[in-house]
Amino acid sequence: MRRLALAAAFLAVASAAGADITGARYDDPTTRYDHGVLGDAVEFGALVMEMSPGPARRLTLPQNRVFEDIAPRLADLDGDGTPEIIAVETDLARGARLSVYDEAGLVAATPFIGRRHRWLAPVGAADLDGDGRVEIAYVETPHLGKVLKIVRLEGGRLVPVAEAHGLTNHRIGDPLIQGRMATCDGHPTILTASADWRRIIGTALSGGGLVSRDLGSYAGPDSFSDIEGCN
């Protein structure tokens, strides 16, 4: 019986190794967290991963956590040709963290912000400095601190790369996260709003630091779609 159990475990691991993530969505809506940062009281308790080949896989969070997010994001963060999942995961007492999952579970995460009702809003993922490695950009506490942070997956950890203050991509209660990753004048660029929501700011990673420039006035979410020199 023990041999059969070991064989079954080996087959399960082998099957997991041969299946790639092709999509993801949140499931198990829940009202167990009372933040409502995205405009309603509903967050999510599970992450569903679409796989090829094979059936979908479900990851269910413990009762003290939720996915406080709009949708999971797929990006190849480790350069192996298959995507990982980027998600906003919140502890009911310690606030949000940026988490990376693959088909086997949690790969890496930033520390929880450390306080209830503290959140972060992802912008996206791209090779921001042209070195062949993908970085993740997000705004920590977009309503309070308004800090743009860049991290990179290295050795099973999300390693801080750079940060800049006075930038945001979300207004409290909005059901959408604004801003995006773009290419502006040939350079990978993070598009966010200024802290007062009056200007569109483009930020690039250069020489290990972040360099920002004003790209025009902000007049609503569509402002991020039509910027001269950016696509």
MDAnalysis code that builds the backbone (N, CA, C; Angstrom):
import MDAnalysis as mda
import numpy as np

u = mda.Universe.empty(693, n_residues=231, atom_resindex=np.repeat(np.arange(231), 3), trajectory=True)
u.add_TopologyAttr("name", ["N", "CA", "C"] * 231)
u.add_TopologyAttr("resid", np.arange(1, 232))
u.add_TopologyAttr("resname", ["MET", "ARG", "ARG", "LEU", "ALA", "LEU", "ALA", "ALA", "ALA", "PHE", "LEU", "ALA", "VAL", "ALA", "SER", "ALA", "ALA", "GLY", "ALA", "ASP", "ILE", "THR", "GLY", "ALA", "ARG", "TYR", "ASP", "ASP", "PRO", "THR", "THR", "ARG", "TYR", "ASP", "HIS", "GLY", "VAL", "LEU", "GLY", "ASP", "ALA", "VAL", "GLU", "PHE", "GLY", "ALA", "LEU", "VAL", "MET", "GLU", "MET", "SER", "PRO", "GLY", "PRO", "ALA", "ARG", "ARG", "LEU", "THR", "LEU", "PRO", "GLN", "ASN", "ARG", "VAL", "PHE", "GLU", "ASP", "ILE", "ALA", "PRO", "ARG", "LEU", "ALA", "ASP", "LEU", "ASP", "GLY", "ASP", "GLY", "THR", "PRO", "GLU", "ILE", "ILE", "ALA", "VAL", "GLU", "THR", "ASP", "LEU", "ALA", "ARG", "GLY", "ALA", "ARG", "LEU", "SER", "VAL", "TYR", "ASP", "GLU", "ALA", "GLY", "LEU", "VAL", "ALA", "ALA", "THR", "PRO", "PHE", "ILE", "GLY", "ARG", "ARG", "HIS", "ARG", "TRP", "LEU", "ALA", "PRO", "VAL", "GLY", "ALA", "ALA", "ASP", "LEU", "ASP", "GLY", "ASP", "GLY", "ARG", "VAL", "GLU", "ILE", "ALA", "TYR", "VAL", "GLU", "THR", "PRO", "HIS", "LEU", "GLY", "LYS", "VAL", "LEU", "LYS", "ILE", "VAL", "ARG", "LEU", "GLU", "GLY", "GLY", "ARG", "LEU", "VAL", "PRO", "VAL", "ALA", "GLU", "ALA", "HIS", "GLY", "LEU", "THR", "ASN", "HIS", "ARG", "ILE", "GLY", "ASP", "PRO", "LEU", "ILE", "GLN", "GLY", "ARG", "MET", "ALA", "THR", "CYS", "ASP", "GLY", "HIS", "PRO", "THR", "ILE", "LEU", "THR", "ALA", "SER", "ALA", "ASP", "TRP", "ARG", "ARG", "ILE", "ILE", "GLY", "THR", "ALA", "LEU", "SER", "GLY", "GLY", "GLY", "LEU", "VAL", "SER", "ARG", "ASP", "LEU", "GLY", "SER", "TYR", "ALA", "GLY", "PRO", "ASP", "SER", "PHE", "SER", "ASP", "ILE", "GLU", "GLY", "CYS", "ASN"])
u.atoms.positions = np.array([
    [0.821, -1.201, 0.000],
    [0.000, 0.000, 0.000],
    [0.860, 1.258, 0.000],
    [1.975, 1.192, 0.783],
    [2.853, 2.366, 0.843],
    [3.462, 2.627, -0.521],
    [3.852, 1.538, -1.244],
    [4.418, 1.712, -2.578],
    [3.401, 2.337, -3.525],
    [2.139, 1.891, -3.415],
    [1.095, 2.458, -4.265],
    [0.898, 3.935, -3.971],
    [0.942, 4.306, -2.683],
    [0.772, 5.708, -2.311],
    [1.914, 6.554, -2.851],
    [3.150, 6.033, -2.743],
    [4.305, 6.768, -3.265],
    [4.223, 6.913, -4.777],
    [3.768, 5.860, -5.439],
    [3.628, 5.927, -6.892],
    [2.584, 6.959, -7.285],
    [1.474, 6.994, -6.550],
    [0.431, 7.977, -6.851],
    [0.946, 9.387, -6.643],
    [1.718, 9.595, -5.565],
    [2.279, 10.918, -5.309],
    [3.237, 11.322, -6.411],
    [4.051, 10.394, -6.883],
    [4.991, 10.694, -7.959],
    [4.257, 11.069, -9.238],
    [3.198, 10.332, -9.547],
    [2.428, 10.626, -10.757],
    [1.775, 11.997, -10.657],
    [1.305, 12.360, -9.460],
    [0.687, 13.674, -9.291],
    [1.698, 14.777, -9.526],
    [2.911, 14.617, -8.989],
    [3.956, 15.619, -9.194],
    [4.346, 15.689, -10.657],
    [4.487, 14.543, -11.296],
    [4.865, 14.526, -12.709],
    [3.803, 15.213, -13.556],
    [2.525, 14.945, -13.221],
    [1.447, 15.591, -13.962],
    [1.487, 17.089, -13.784],
    [1.754, 17.559, -12.541],
    [1.814, 18.995, -12.279],
    [2.944, 19.639, -13.057],
    [4.085, 18.914, -13.128],
    [5.241, 19.477, -13.812],
    [4.993, 19.642, -15.298],
    [4.080, 18.814, -15.869],
    [3.846, 18.872, -17.298],
    [2.702, 19.756, -17.708],
    [2.046, 20.423, -16.756],
    [0.893, 21.258, -17.054],
    [1.264, 22.726, -16.857],
    [0.792, 23.563, -17.776],
    [1.086, 24.995, -17.718],
    [-0.187, 25.782, -17.437],
    [-0.036, 26.899, -16.766],
    [-1.150, 27.798, -16.510],
    [-1.496, 28.549, -17.795],
    [-2.749, 28.537, -18.172],
    [-3.196, 29.261, -19.365],
    [-4.180, 30.389, -19.039],
    [-4.662, 30.429, -17.824],
    [-5.588, 31.473, -17.414],
    [-5.842, 31.371, -15.931],
    [-6.459, 32.410, -15.361],
    [-6.756, 32.396, -13.930],
    [-7.923, 33.329, -13.636],
    [-8.646, 33.020, -12.575],
    [-9.745, 33.872, -12.130],
    [-9.929, 33.678, -10.626],
    [-10.546, 34.673, -10.002],
    [-10.900, 34.546, -8.594],
    [-12.282, 33.911, -8.464],
    [-12.490, 33.237, -7.323],
    [-13.776, 32.574, -7.080],
    [-14.051, 32.600, -5.575],
    [-15.150, 32.011, -5.193],
    [-15.620, 31.984, -3.810],
    [-15.776, 33.400, -3.254],
    [-16.688, 34.200, -3.801],
    [-16.905, 35.546, -3.264],
    [-17.251, 35.495, -1.783],
    [-16.732, 36.466, -1.036],
    [-16.921, 36.480, 0.399],
    [-17.022, 37.916, 0.914],
    [-17.725, 38.081, 2.024],
    [-17.821, 39.399, 2.672],
    [-17.121, 39.385, 4.031],
    [-16.167, 38.479, 4.223],
    [-15.520, 38.367, 5.534],
    [-14.500, 39.470, 5.814],
    [-14.206, 40.324, 4.827],
    [-13.308, 41.450, 5.041],
    [-14.073, 42.730, 4.729],
    [-14.048, 43.690, 5.635],
    [-14.949, 44.843, 5.544],
    [-14.281, 46.096, 4.988],
    [-13.308, 45.957, 4.113],
    [-12.587, 47.125, 3.604],
    [-13.368, 47.852, 2.511],
    [-13.810, 47.129, 1.489],
    [-14.584, 47.736, 0.409],
    [-13.814, 48.721, -0.433],
    [-12.504, 48.518, -0.573],
    [-11.674, 49.496, -1.286],
    [-12.031, 49.589, -2.765],
    [-12.576, 48.516, -3.340],
    [-12.921, 48.484, -4.759],
    [-14.400, 48.764, -5.002],
    [-15.065, 49.329, -4.001],
    [-16.418, 49.825, -4.221],
    [-17.538, 48.948, -3.726],
    [-17.226, 47.736, -3.260],
    [-18.271, 46.899, -2.680],
    [-17.668, 46.080, -1.550],
    [-18.486, 45.264, -0.909],
    [-18.037, 44.496, 0.251],
    [-17.544, 43.106, -0.111],
    [-17.479, 42.794, -1.389],
    [-17.179, 41.430, -1.818],
    [-15.712, 41.292, -2.230],
    [-15.022, 40.328, -1.606],
    [-13.685, 39.932, -2.039],
    [-13.755, 38.464, -2.452],
    [-12.613, 37.776, -2.534],
    [-12.610, 36.400, -3.030],
    [-11.764, 35.504, -2.132],
    [-12.221, 34.260, -2.008],
    [-11.532, 33.314, -1.148],
    [-10.747, 32.256, -1.875],
    [-10.819, 32.243, -3.209],
    [-10.140, 31.182, -3.957],
    [-9.578, 31.714, -5.272],
    [-8.563, 31.022, -5.757],
    [-7.948, 31.289, -7.052],
    [-8.079, 30.034, -7.898],
    [-8.663, 30.177, -9.085],
    [-8.833, 29.058, -10.008],
    [-7.847, 29.223, -11.153],
    [-7.031, 28.191, -11.372],
    [-6.024, 28.203, -12.433],
    [-6.448, 27.279, -13.570],
    [-6.570, 27.830, -14.762],
    [-6.834, 27.006, -15.942],
    [-5.524, 26.406, -16.407],
    [-5.525, 25.092, -16.690],
    [-4.296, 24.373, -16.998],
    [-4.362, 23.720, -18.377],
    [-3.201, 23.584, -18.987],
    [-3.092, 22.825, -20.233],
    [-1.810, 21.988, -20.191],
    [-1.941, 20.666, -20.296],
    [-3.199, 19.906, -20.326],
    [-3.758, 19.736, -18.916],
    [-4.973, 19.226, -18.864],
    [-5.539, 18.855, -17.584],
    [-6.628, 19.785, -17.100],
    [-7.273, 19.384, -16.021],
    [-8.383, 20.179, -15.461],
    [-7.877, 21.403, -14.705],
    [-8.792, 22.317, -14.428],
    [-8.455, 23.504, -13.638],
    [-8.088, 23.093, -12.221],
    [-7.274, 23.937, -11.577],
    [-6.882, 23.708, -10.182],
    [-7.370, 24.872, -9.335],
    [-7.764, 24.570, -8.128],
    [-8.311, 25.566, -7.216],
    [-7.419, 25.696, -5.988],
    [-7.104, 26.940, -5.641],
    [-6.356, 27.227, -4.422],
    [-7.268, 28.039, -3.510],
    [-7.554, 27.519, -2.320],
    [-8.461, 28.170, -1.385],
    [-7.671, 28.771, -0.229],
    [-7.906, 30.045, 0.048],
    [-7.209, 30.731, 1.131],
    [-7.811, 30.354, 2.489],
    [-7.019, 30.475, 3.558],
    [-7.602, 30.308, 4.898],
    [-8.593, 31.429, 5.197],
    [-9.382, 31.259, 6.236],
    [-10.467, 32.189, 6.544],
    [-9.982, 33.587, 6.942],
    [-8.713, 33.724, 7.288],
    [-8.195, 35.042, 7.678],
    [-7.559, 35.791, 6.510],
    [-7.781, 35.312, 5.280],
    [-7.225, 35.990, 4.106],
    [-8.251, 36.034, 2.981],
    [-8.058, 37.025, 2.080],
    [-8.873, 37.139, 0.873],
    [-7.993, 37.626, -0.270],
    [-8.460, 37.411, -1.478],
    [-7.891, 38.086, -2.638],
    [-8.660, 39.395, -2.802],
    [-7.986, 40.506, -2.567],
    [-8.609, 41.832, -2.617],
    [-8.152, 42.508, -3.906],
    [-8.803, 42.140, -4.999],
    [-8.238, 42.433, -6.311],
    [-9.349, 42.414, -7.354],
    [-9.005, 42.912, -8.539],
    [-9.938, 42.910, -9.667],
    [-9.845, 41.610, -10.454],
    [-8.617, 41.208, -10.782],
    [-8.403, 39.984, -11.548],
    [-6.945, 39.563, -11.394],
    [-6.669, 38.253, -11.439],
    [-5.271, 37.810, -11.444],
    [-4.584, 38.232, -12.745],
    [-3.253, 38.396, -12.694],
    [-2.469, 38.789, -13.863],
    [-1.446, 37.704, -14.164],
    [-1.273, 37.358, -15.436],
    [-0.313, 36.329, -15.836],
    [0.930, 36.974, -16.429],
    [2.109, 36.504, -16.003],
    [3.380, 36.978, -16.557],
    [4.448, 35.930, -16.281],
    [5.347, 35.765, -17.224],
    [6.483, 34.856, -17.033],
    [7.553, 35.600, -16.245],
    [7.604, 35.358, -14.954],
    [8.484, 36.111, -14.070],
    [9.849, 35.467, -13.883],
    [9.960, 34.172, -14.181],
    [11.234, 33.489, -13.968],
    [11.937, 33.088, -15.259],
    [11.350, 33.469, -16.401],
    [12.011, 33.239, -17.682],
    [11.992, 31.806, -18.165],
    [11.079, 30.972, -17.645],
    [11.053, 29.574, -18.075],
    [10.087, 29.331, -19.220],
    [9.464, 30.383, -19.740],
    [8.561, 30.250, -20.873],
    [7.122, 29.987, -20.512],
    [6.812, 29.858, -19.225],
    [5.439, 29.654, -18.782],
    [5.091, 30.708, -17.732],
    [3.824, 31.112, -17.665],
    [3.479, 32.231, -16.777],
    [3.274, 31.830, -15.319],
    [3.524, 32.792, -14.452],
    [3.092, 32.750, -13.061],
    [1.889, 33.686, -12.918],
    [1.266, 33.653, -11.742],
    [0.098, 34.477, -11.463],
    [0.462, 35.524, -10.420],
    [0.138, 36.782, -10.720],
    [0.343, 37.886, -9.787],
    [-1.015, 38.243, -9.186],
    [-1.076, 38.318, -7.851],
    [-2.348, 38.564, -7.183],
    [-2.148, 39.473, -5.977],
    [-3.218, 40.153, -5.576],
    [-3.220, 40.922, -4.338],
    [-3.922, 40.076, -3.283],
    [-3.171, 39.694, -2.273],
    [-3.668, 38.821, -1.212],
    [-3.651, 39.594, 0.105],
    [-4.761, 39.601, 0.807],
    [-4.885, 40.417, 2.013],
    [-5.157, 39.563, 3.239],
    [-4.396, 39.852, 4.304],
    [-4.647, 39.275, 5.613],
    [-5.586, 40.223, 6.357],
    [-6.603, 39.685, 7.007],
    [-7.621, 40.529, 7.620],
    [-7.060, 41.441, 8.708],
    [-5.931, 41.074, 9.303],
    [-5.336, 41.888, 10.365],
    [-4.108, 42.662, 9.909],
    [-3.423, 42.179, 8.845],
    [-2.125, 42.758, 8.462],
    [-2.124, 43.471, 7.118],
    [-3.273, 43.561, 6.467],
    [-3.336, 44.258, 5.197],
    [-2.856, 43.420, 4.033],
    [-2.582, 44.097, 2.920],
    [-2.315, 43.419, 1.653],
    [-0.837, 43.091, 1.454],
    [-0.607, 42.142, 0.559],
    [0.721, 41.853, 0.043],
    [0.589, 41.489, -1.430],
    [1.667, 41.616, -2.169],
    [1.716, 41.158, -3.552],
    [2.203, 39.721, -3.549],
    [1.415, 38.821, -4.123],
    [1.750, 37.397, -4.103],
    [1.909, 36.858, -5.513],
    [2.825, 35.919, -5.666],
    [3.055, 35.228, -6.937],
    [2.780, 33.745, -6.724],
    [1.916, 33.190, -7.570],
    [1.569, 31.777, -7.508],
    [1.936, 31.083, -8.816],
    [2.250, 29.788, -8.701],
    [2.312, 28.940, -9.892],
    [1.396, 27.747, -9.659],
    [1.483, 26.738, -10.535],
    [0.555, 25.616, -10.449],
    [0.698, 24.816, -9.152],
    [1.829, 24.966, -8.462],
    [2.050, 24.225, -7.217],
    [1.673, 25.026, -5.977],
    [1.402, 26.326, -6.125],
    [1.043, 27.141, -4.971],
    [1.835, 28.428, -4.900],
    [1.999, 28.954, -3.692],
    [2.688, 30.225, -3.506],
    [4.163, 30.095, -3.847],
    [4.653, 31.021, -4.682],
    [6.065, 31.060, -5.062],
    [6.810, 32.074, -4.206],
    [6.260, 33.273, -4.078],
    [6.916, 34.352, -3.341],
    [5.884, 35.429, -3.051],
    [6.204, 36.297, -2.093],
    [5.300, 37.394, -1.751],
    [6.085, 38.502, -1.070],
    [5.606, 39.723, -1.219],
    [6.132, 40.823, -0.424],
    [5.612, 40.688, 1.005],
    [6.209, 41.379, 1.960],
    [5.635, 41.366, 3.308],
    [4.244, 41.997, 3.291],
    [3.370, 41.530, 4.181],
    [2.116, 42.238, 4.369],
    [2.422, 43.671, 4.811],
    [1.623, 44.617, 4.350],
    [1.864, 46.018, 4.685],
    [1.937, 46.207, 6.196],
    [1.146, 45.431, 6.943],
    [1.314, 45.423, 8.380],
    [0.170, 45.994, 9.183],
    [-0.885, 46.413, 8.506],
    [-2.002, 47.024, 9.221],
    [-3.296, 46.751, 8.466],
    [-4.361, 46.502, 9.174],
    [-5.683, 46.279, 8.587],
    [-6.081, 47.473, 7.712],
    [-6.766, 47.183, 6.607],
    [-7.266, 48.213, 5.692],
    [-6.125, 48.989, 5.023],
    [-5.016, 48.311, 4.778],
    [-3.933, 48.892, 3.973],
    [-3.770, 48.005, 2.747],
    [-3.702, 48.616, 1.577],
    [-3.860, 47.898, 0.309],
    [-2.773, 48.314, -0.668],
    [-2.646, 47.559, -1.750],
    [-1.741, 47.905, -2.848],
    [-2.424, 47.601, -4.171],
    [-2.020, 48.335, -5.209],
    [-2.653, 48.203, -6.529],
    [-1.594, 47.935, -7.594],
    [-1.600, 46.751, -8.209],
    [-0.612, 46.449, -9.249],
    [-0.784, 47.334, -10.483],
    [0.336, 47.620, -11.143],
    [0.312, 48.274, -12.454],
    [0.522, 47.236, -13.547],
    [1.533, 46.382, -13.404],
    [1.796, 45.361, -14.390],
    [3.196, 44.819, -14.261],
    [3.614, 44.022, -15.238],
    [4.928, 43.394, -15.235],
    [5.564, 43.518, -16.614],
    [6.865, 43.804, -16.637],
    [7.607, 43.932, -17.887],
    [9.100, 43.967, -17.570],
    [9.905, 43.734, -18.589],
    [11.356, 43.931, -18.449],
    [11.606, 45.428, -18.557],
    [11.720, 46.081, -17.434],
    [11.750, 47.543, -17.414],
    [13.110, 48.133, -17.757],
    [14.178, 47.372, -17.550],
    [15.522, 47.928, -17.800],
    [16.291, 47.217, -18.899],
    [15.615, 46.305, -19.623],
    [16.232, 45.672, -20.778],
    [17.286, 44.635, -20.472],
    [17.301, 44.091, -19.246],
    [18.318, 43.100, -18.895],
    [17.814, 41.672, -19.050],
    [16.614, 41.497, -19.592],
    [16.067, 40.163, -19.806],
    [15.283, 39.614, -18.638],
    [15.236, 40.329, -17.519],
    [14.478, 39.899, -16.351],
    [13.235, 40.778, -16.205],
    [12.139, 40.165, -15.787],
    [10.863, 40.866, -15.688],
    [10.695, 41.448, -14.290],
    [10.284, 42.689, -14.224],
    [9.961, 43.349, -12.964],
    [8.444, 43.512, -12.822],
    [7.984, 43.618, -11.591],
    [6.585, 43.897, -11.288],
    [6.497, 45.292, -10.688],
    [5.547, 46.077, -11.176],
    [5.318, 47.427, -10.645],
    [3.963, 47.461, -9.940],
    [3.933, 48.070, -8.760],
    [2.674, 48.253, -8.043],
    [2.764, 49.504, -7.178],
    [1.613, 50.029, -6.796],
    [1.575, 51.187, -5.909],
    [1.115, 50.725, -4.538],
    [1.978, 50.900, -3.549],
    [1.620, 50.563, -2.179],
    [0.870, 51.733, -1.546],
    [-0.241, 51.421, -0.884],
    [-1.152, 52.408, -0.291],
    [-1.408, 53.581, -1.247],
    [-2.123, 53.324, -2.354],
    [-2.348, 54.356, -3.371],
    [-3.212, 55.523, -2.902],
    [-3.864, 55.407, -1.739],
    [-4.700, 56.496, -1.227],
    [-3.995, 57.279, -0.132],
    [-2.935, 56.725, 0.426],
    [-2.251, 57.343, 1.562],
    [-0.785, 57.621, 1.233],
    [0.050, 56.581, 1.262],
    [1.480, 56.762, 1.013],
    [1.825, 57.062, -0.427],
    [1.090, 56.436, -1.371],
    [1.265, 56.660, -2.812],
    [2.718, 56.427, -3.237],
    [3.177, 55.182, -2.993],
    [4.559, 54.802, -3.287],
    [4.571, 53.772, -4.411],
    [5.176, 54.121, -5.533],
    [5.386, 53.181, -6.634],
    [6.569, 52.292, -6.276],
    [6.368, 50.977, -6.280],
    [7.427, 50.036, -5.935],
    [7.664, 49.063, -7.082],
    [8.936, 48.723, -7.260],
    [9.351, 47.750, -8.278],
    [10.016, 46.589, -7.564],
    [9.565, 45.360, -7.878],
    [10.183, 44.161, -7.319],
    [10.474, 43.178, -8.454],
    [11.363, 42.227, -8.169],
    [11.750, 41.222, -9.158],
    [11.814, 39.867, -8.468],
    [11.352, 38.809, -9.139],
    [11.413, 37.457, -8.595],
    [12.823, 36.914, -8.755],
    [13.470, 36.635, -7.635],
    [14.829, 36.096, -7.638],
    [14.954, 35.046, -6.544],
    [15.304, 33.828, -6.925],
    [15.548, 32.784, -5.944],
    [14.394, 32.533, -4.989],
    [13.181, 32.573, -5.509],
    [12.022, 32.317, -4.675],
    [11.620, 33.472, -3.777],
    [12.155, 34.671, -4.056],
    [11.800, 35.861, -3.274],
    [11.441, 37.000, -4.218],
    [10.579, 37.906, -3.758],
    [10.334, 39.149, -4.479],
    [11.271, 40.200, -3.900],
    [12.287, 40.536, -4.685],
    [13.367, 41.396, -4.220],
    [13.069, 42.846, -4.612],
    [13.120, 43.793, -3.664],
    [12.917, 45.202, -4.013],
    [13.994, 45.700, -4.976],
    [13.567, 46.468, -5.982],
    [14.490, 47.015, -6.987],
    [14.591, 48.534, -6.856],
    [13.440, 49.206, -6.785],
    [13.425, 50.673, -6.697],
    [12.047, 51.120, -6.249],
    [11.952, 52.393, -5.815],
    [10.651, 52.964, -5.472],
    [10.673, 54.472, -5.679],
    [9.467, 55.032, -5.850],
    [9.309, 56.478, -6.021],
    [8.018, 56.901, -5.337],
    [8.037, 58.071, -4.719],
    [6.888, 58.561, -3.969],
    [6.066, 59.548, -4.808],
    [4.820, 59.764, -4.370],
    [3.970, 60.763, -5.001],
    [3.274, 60.304, -6.264],
    [3.033, 58.987, -6.391],
    [2.376, 58.428, -7.579],
    [1.248, 57.506, -7.143],
    [0.180, 57.456, -7.937],
    [-0.951, 56.614, -7.581],
    [-1.634, 56.056, -8.823],
    [-2.462, 55.034, -8.616],
    [-3.214, 54.430, -9.722],
    [-4.615, 53.981, -9.312],
    [-5.069, 54.428, -8.135],
    [-6.409, 54.034, -7.691],
    [-6.993, 55.082, -6.759],
    [-8.297, 55.318, -6.941],
    [-9.065, 56.166, -6.038],
    [-9.964, 55.277, -5.197],
    [-10.008, 55.536, -3.913],
    [-10.740, 54.653, -3.013],
    [-12.207, 54.552, -3.431],
    [-12.686, 53.311, -3.500],
    [-14.056, 53.043, -3.915],
    [-14.226, 52.795, -5.395],
    [-13.212, 53.103, -6.228],
    [-13.315, 52.845, -7.663],
    [-13.245, 51.343, -7.933],
    [-14.048, 50.831, -8.865],
    [-13.999, 49.406, -9.181],
    [-12.898, 49.048, -10.176],
    [-12.087, 50.031, -10.593],
    [-11.006, 49.750, -11.522],
    [-9.698, 50.320, -10.992],
    [-8.606, 49.670, -11.410],
    [-7.259, 50.170, -11.147],
    [-6.789, 50.852, -12.423],
    [-6.341, 52.084, -12.312],
    [-5.942, 52.851, -13.486],
    [-4.436, 52.719, -13.745],
    [-3.982, 53.379, -14.823],
    [-2.580, 53.268, -15.211],
    [-2.315, 51.982, -15.974],
    [-1.101, 51.861, -16.492],
    [-0.747, 50.673, -17.247],
    [0.750, 50.665, -17.530],
    [1.240, 49.536, -18.063],
    [2.589, 49.460, -18.610],
    [2.524, 49.880, -20.073],
    [3.521, 50.624, -20.520],
    [3.536, 51.118, -21.900],
    [4.967, 51.159, -22.411],
    [5.075, 51.425, -23.712],
    [6.368, 51.745, -24.314],
    [6.281, 53.182, -24.787],
    [7.087, 54.043, -24.204],
    [7.069, 55.471, -24.532],
    [8.426, 55.864, -25.108],
    [8.402, 56.351, -26.353],
    [9.629, 56.725, -27.051],
    [10.636, 55.587, -27.030],
    [10.132, 54.365, -27.177],
    [10.988, 53.187, -27.269],
    [11.422, 52.589, -25.953],
    [10.968, 53.153, -24.817],
    [11.419, 52.671, -23.511],
    [10.234, 52.131, -22.698],
    [10.399, 50.989, -22.024],
    [9.342, 50.504, -21.129],
    [9.043, 51.553, -20.062],
    [7.762, 51.837, -19.866],
    [7.361, 52.948, -18.998],
    [6.141, 52.571, -18.184],
    [6.159, 52.969, -16.915],
    [5.029, 52.750, -16.010],
    [4.179, 54.013, -16.016],
    [2.926, 53.887, -16.383],
    [2.024, 55.037, -16.410],
    [1.155, 55.044, -15.156],
    [1.246, 56.128, -14.384],
    [0.407, 56.327, -13.210],
    [-0.079, 57.775, -13.215],
    [-0.814, 58.137, -12.198],
    [-1.221, 59.528, -12.003],
    [-0.338, 60.174, -10.940],
    [-0.271, 61.489, -10.990],
    [0.372, 62.217, -9.900],
    [-0.479, 62.068, -8.637],
    [0.103, 62.392, -7.508],
    [-0.600, 62.198, -6.232],
    [-1.916, 62.960, -6.164],
    [-2.008, 64.098, -6.850],
    [-3.233, 64.911, -6.822],
    [-4.179, 64.610, -7.980],
    [-3.850, 63.620, -8.787],
    [-4.672, 63.196, -9.918],
    [-4.833, 64.293, -10.979],
    [-3.863, 65.161, -11.108],
    [-3.945, 66.202, -12.130],
    [-3.117, 65.883, -13.369],
    [-2.087, 65.022, -13.215],
    [-1.166, 64.783, -14.320],
    [-0.961, 63.285, -14.535],
    [-0.634, 62.934, -15.784],
    [-0.189, 61.587, -16.121],
    [1.334, 61.574, -16.009],
    [1.864, 60.611, -15.272],
    [3.300, 60.524, -15.052],
    [3.823, 59.225, -15.648],
    [4.886, 59.319, -16.438],
    [5.577, 58.156, -16.964],
    [6.860, 57.936, -16.182],
    [7.065, 56.719, -15.700],
    [8.242, 56.410, -14.881],
    [8.997, 55.242, -15.499],
    [10.304, 55.430, -15.657],
    [11.159, 54.402, -16.241],
    [12.217, 53.971, -15.232],
    [12.642, 52.713, -15.348],
    [13.725, 52.182, -14.521],
    [15.026, 52.347, -15.278],
    [15.953, 53.103, -14.702],
    [17.219, 53.392, -15.372],
    [18.336, 53.484, -14.347],
    [19.400, 52.733, -14.568],
    [20.522, 52.782, -13.660],
    [20.187, 52.353, -12.245],
    [19.206, 51.476, -12.096],
    [18.815, 50.991, -10.784],
    [17.855, 51.891, -10.042],
    [17.493, 53.047, -10.651],
    [16.555, 53.966, -10.019],
    [15.406, 54.303, -10.938],
    [14.438, 55.029, -10.420],
    [13.262, 55.410, -11.185],
    [13.349, 56.870, -11.594],
    [13.049, 57.119, -12.871],
    [13.059, 58.469, -13.426],
    [11.665, 58.761, -13.962],
    [11.041, 59.840, -13.470],
    [9.665, 60.168, -13.851],
    [9.610, 61.444, -14.669],
    [8.599, 61.513, -15.560],
    [8.370, 62.736, -16.325],
    [6.872, 62.931, -16.552],
    [6.491, 64.197, -16.694],
    [5.109, 64.567, -16.911],
    [4.740, 64.312, -18.366],
    [3.629, 63.578, -18.579],
    [3.205, 63.239, -19.933],
    [1.911, 63.926, -20.346],
    [1.355, 64.764, -19.489],
    [0.137, 65.478, -19.859],
    [-0.870, 65.497, -18.735],
    [-1.996, 66.117, -18.997],
    [-3.025, 66.280, -17.975],
    [-3.866, 65.016, -17.843],
    [-4.393, 64.799, -16.649],
    [-5.303, 63.694, -16.394],
    [-6.733, 64.199, -16.488],
    [-7.548, 63.487, -17.280],
    [-8.951, 63.879, -17.437],
    [-9.864, 62.658, -17.401],
    [-9.472, 61.651, -16.628],
    [-10.259, 60.436, -16.541],
    [-9.461, 59.229, -16.976],
    [-10.000, 58.017, -16.771],
    [-9.272, 56.782, -17.087],
    [-8.773, 56.683, -18.519],
    [-9.504, 57.269, -19.477],
    [-9.081, 57.195, -20.874],
    [-7.801, 57.989, -21.131],
    [-7.411, 58.829, -20.191],
    [-6.187, 59.615, -20.363],
    [-4.958, 58.727, -20.521],
    [-5.004, 57.510, -19.961],
    [-3.854, 56.613, -20.041],
    [-3.758, 55.899, -21.391],
    [-4.804, 55.978, -22.186],
    [-4.833, 55.246, -23.459],
    [-4.282, 56.040, -24.623],
    [-4.372, 57.358, -24.569],
    [-4.014, 58.204, -25.709],
    [-2.967, 59.218, -25.287],
    [-1.702, 58.756, -25.257],
    [-0.573, 59.607, -24.876],
    [0.423, 59.623, -26.024],
    [0.741, 60.798, -26.482],
    [1.652, 60.924, -27.614],
    [2.997, 60.290, -27.298],
    [3.446, 59.440, -28.208],
    [4.734, 58.768, -28.038],
    [4.675, 57.476, -27.254],
    [3.482, 57.098, -26.759],
    [3.327, 55.878, -25.943],
    [2.363, 54.909, -26.614],
    [2.669, 53.656, -26.545],
    [1.731, 52.629, -27.041],
    [1.697, 51.444, -26.095],
])
